[in-house]
Amino acid sequence: MIPLVYHASYSQLALPPNHRFPVSKYQHLRDHLLSSGIAQPAQFFNPTPIDKSDLLTSHSSDYVEGFLCNQLSPAMMRRIGFPWSEQLCVRTLHAVAGTRLTVQLALQHGVSLHLSGGYHHAHQTFGSGFCIFNDLIIAARAAIDSGQVERVLILDCDVHQGDGTAALGATFDDIVTCSFHAARNFPARKQRSDYDIEFQDGCSDSEYLATLRDVARYLIRLHQPDLILYDAGVDIHQDDDLGYLSITTAGIYQRDALILSLARDAQIPVAAVIGGGYSKNPDALTDRHSQLFIAANHIYG
């Protein structure tokens, strides 16, 4: 069975009324996977909070301490997009640990999926866009520094550029970063990934999938990674509240199946996170995120 990583704290965060972040989506997704038979209870693993020392592999001590002790400036918290709370700290430490655990399980089983993660706007000294600590870089560094792998390829398919991942990844030769994103979307000031693939507003399934297939195949052949970290954001969907592309639900399934198939065929472990997705309709959002899990069952079942 495919290992899945989840913690109840992911959706246990009180936010102001009308806040645009759909914090309940994690519990909705878990409940849907179980009730629909897509997943079984035995597949789930629960992370324990990540240690501060692990955060310091990618973030400055002043920033880490400032967040954990509620000493960041109001402007820095506004840039993150959440009000500070003890709940937020608990949720953050578990979610970052969840991606690290997902990587460890992928290295053991060939594939693993995280019902959170993809905090790719977090930089070394500040957070942004609902991202506090960069779980992708932290998890990649943990796998490399432990000697389990030598090179990690991050394939980020969230609709927004992974600017924090790009900036942090630029300091490491053993982490290859690739961001597939909408050219006109957040952040306004892009960073330079190792590879940036931009799509114009309204990009359809056929164009998106053809580009993704060619680029992903090329990068796997060129870099021969020992691990793929895949950010399967669904804010590329045509009805997403914050996305500008026109990808259908079927297109999301095909994208996820494509990346997982490439990893399987190349015999490279793949750890996936669900990334971004924004909708006031929880059922619609759950359906989009569930495509990753359906695809994984088809590819690895």
N, C-alpha and C positions, 0 to 999 in steps of 0.2 A: 504494500500500500504506500501511496505517496505521502511523505510526512508533511503536515500542515502546522503552522505556528500561529498561535493566537493567545491573547491575554484579555481578561475582562476589562482591564483599565483603559483599553483603547477607546471605548465608548463611554467611559465614566468621567466625563468632563463637562462641568456646568459652564455654558456660554451665554452671553447676553441674548435677549430675544432678537430674532431676525439675523443672527450671525450667519454668514454665508458658508461657513465650514460645516459639512454634514457629518458631525462627529458620531452620530448613531449608525452610520453605514457599516461599521466593522461588526457590530453585534447582529445587525440585519443580515449581513453576508454569512456569518457563521450559522445563524439559525436557518437560513435558506439552504445552505449546503447540507445541513443535517436533515432537515425536513423533506428535502427533495431526493435524498439518497445519493447526491453527488459525493458526499463524504460520510465517513463513519466516525463515531466518537474516538475509536482507538487510533485514528490518524493524527490526533491533535497533540501538540507539545506546547507547554507553557514556559516562556522565558522567565528567568529571574533578573532583577534590575542590573544593568550594566555598571561596572565599577568606574569611578571617576578617572582612574588611570587609563582606561581604555578610551575615554573621551579625549584625553590629552594627546593621543597619537595623531589627532587631526585638528584639534581646536586649542586655542590659547588658554592658559590657566586663568587669566583675568576674566575671559568670557565664560568659561565653565563655572568658576566660582561665583561670578556675578549672577548667572542664571539660577544656580542651585540655591543661592542665599537671598534671592529677590533683591539684588542690588544693581540690576541693569536700569538704565535710564528709561523714563517713559517713552522717549523717542525710539529706543531700541526695541521695546516691547511692542510698540505700534508697528514697527517694521516686521516683527514676527507675526503679528496679527491675532495674538491671544492675550487676554489678561493673565497676569501671573497668578498662580495658585499652587497649593501643595498637590492638588489633583493633577495639574499640568506636569509637575516634576515627576510624579509617580508614573504617569502615562508615558512621558518622554523616555525615561530610563528603561521602561519595559519594552517600548517599541523599538528603540535602538538595539537593545539586547535581542529582540525578536529577529531582526535581520541577521545579526551575527549567528544566532542559533540556526536560522534557515540555511546559511552558508555551511555550517558544520554538518547539518543533516544532508545537504546536497552532496557534500564530499563523501559521505558515507553511503548514500542511496542513489546517487546520480541525478536526483531532482528533489526539490523541496519548494514549498510555496508559503509565503507569509501573508496573512490577512491584514497587513498594514505595511508601513515602510515606504521608501521612496522620497526621503526628505532632502531633495537634491538642491534646494535653494539655500541651505545652511553653509556659510563660509567659515573660515578659520576663526574670525573674531566677531562675527555677528550672525544672527538668524534672519530669515526673511520668508515671506510667502507661506506661513504656517509650518515652517521648517526650523527646528532649533539646533539639532545636531545631525550631521550628515551620516546617516546610517550606512549608506552605500560605501563610502570611503572607509569608514571605521571597520566595517565587516571585511572589506577587501584587505585592509592592512592587517587585521587579526589573522587572516588565513595566510598571508604572505610572511608575516613576522614569525609565525609559529613553524614555518618551514613546510607547511602542507602543500603550498602551491608556489610557483615562481612568477606567474603573470596572470592578471585578472583583466577581463574585458567587460566593461560596463556598457550595456546597450540600453539606453534610456529612451523609451517611446512615449513618455508623458508629453502632452501638447505644449508644455512650457519648457524652454531650454533649462537644462540642469546646470545653471551658472555656478552654483556652489561646488558641485562635483567637478566641473571644468577647472575652476580656480585651484581647488585642492589637489585634483589629479595631476595638474601641471607640475607639481613638485615631486612626483614619483614616476620614475621611468618604468616601473613594473605594473602600473595601472594604466590601461588604455581606456579613454573615455570617448563615447560616441553618443551624441544627442540628436534624435529625430524630433523636430518641433515645428510649430507654426512660426513663421518668420515675424509676424506682426504682433505676437502675443507677449505676455509678461515673460521675463523682465525686459524693460525697455533697453537697458544697457546689457548686452550679451557679453559673456566671457568667451574665451577660446577653448573649446574642447579639442581633443586630438582630432576629432572628426565632427563637424556640425552639418547636419542635413536639414535644410529648411524647406518647408512647404508653404505655398500661398493659400490665402483664405479660400475655403470651399473645396479644397483638395478631396478627390473621391477615392473610393476603395481601390480601383484598378491602378491609378497612379501611385498611391501610397504603398500598396503591397509590392508592386514591381520594383520600386526604389528600395524598399526595405530588404527585399530578397537579395537584390544584387549587392547592396552595400554590406549586409550582414555576412553573406557568403565570402565576400572579398576579405573582410576583416578577420574572419575565422581562419582563412587560409594564410593570410599575411602574418598574423600575430601568434597563431597557435597557442591560444590561452589555455591555462589549466583549469579555469573556472570562468563561467559567464554569470554576471549579475544582471538580471533583466528587470527593468522598471516597466511594468505593464499598465501604465496609467490609461484610464478610459476617458479622459477629458478630450480625446480626439473625436469623440462621438458627435454626430450631427446635431444632437439635442442637448449637449452639455452646456451648462450655464456660463462657463468661462472659456470655452474652446471655440476656435474659428474654423475648424475643419469640418468635413462632411462625411465622416466615416460611419458606416452603419454598424449595427450590432453584429451582423454576419461578418463584416470586415474586421471587427475586433477579434472575433473567434479565429478568423483566418490568419491574422497577424500573430496571435498567441501560438497557434498551431505551427506556424512557420518557424518562429524562433525556437520553440521547443523541439521541433523536428531537426532543425539544423544542429542543435546541441546534441541531441541523441545520436544522430548519424555520425557526428564527429567524435562521439564518445567523450564529450566534455560535460562535467557536472554543471547544472544550471540551477541557480537560486533566484526565484522570482518574488517581487514585491508588487502589491496592487497599485501603488502610486495614486495619482490624482483622479478625481471624478466628482462632478458637482451637479446636483439636481435636487429640487425640492420634492421630487417624487421618489421615495425610498425604494419602491418596488422596481422602478425603471433603472435606478442606479445599481441595485443589487443584481439585476439581470445582466448588466454590462460587465460588472466585476466578475460574475460567476463564469463568464466565458473562458477565463484563464484556467479555471479548475476543470471545466468540461473538456477543454482542449488537452490538458495534462492527462486526464483519464483516457482519452482517445489515443494519445501518443505513447504513453507509458503503461497503459492498461494491459 
